[in-house]
């Protein structure tokens, strides 16, 4: 079981992880975090769970994980200074770097919120804004696959999913990973709030789509084009095959290819 005191030991973050709660089982850490986000004093609070009974991913998908197989956590921001697109890409950078720091420097970002190792998804991020009482609260839900074996994943997602252990033939240390994750999120949020361009530049280095063809579904319609960049307010920028440049925001877009 993840121990909050062990995660907090020597944690040198400024904002994230001052208070950490670990649930044995809950519906979704994002649900628990949303309750805490009503109180502004809970900024930076982190909820971990060993098991979720109704874990969710983007676009209405389920997020499944065996007990204690993953990092399942949600970070409460009660007042986010970053707009949705910049926050989304900053979180992706923070999670990709966390996984890179475990010695797997090839962790990459598949916009908007998938973290990839060797071409397979190892982590996902679900941002849920909670605009309440005039402030911009947001829940950053993060799932990192740690101990799963190939057959831990459903047959449908097996070809595209992996875990840290499966890629390294070793057993990952979830406490260390949790510490690194909170440190990375803390540092990247601070960096992006001071200078968004730094987070964007790092995103560019870690993106698997920049410079490549992308097909996506935006509000139910399909678009294909060459990915030429990311805009901190409008989202992914495509030079469309059909001509013209168009931007796509993360909240309404699903990547098809
Ligand atoms: C995705 O890739 O679709 C996003 C997955 C996000 C999963 C995490 S696990 C912790 C938190 N609680 C949830 O219910 N979802 C997020």
Boltz pocket constraint, residues with backbone or C-beta under 6 A from the ligand:
constraints:
  - pocket:
      binder: B
      contacts: [[A, 27], [A, 28], [A, 29], [A, 30], [A, 52], [A, 54], [A, 55], [A, 56], [A, 57], [A, 58], [A, 59], [A, 61], [A, 63], [A, 71], [A, 72], [A, 73], [A, 74], [A, 113], [A, 114], [A, 123], [A, 124], [A, 125], [A, 126], [A, 141], [A, 142], [A, 143]]
      max_distance: 6.0
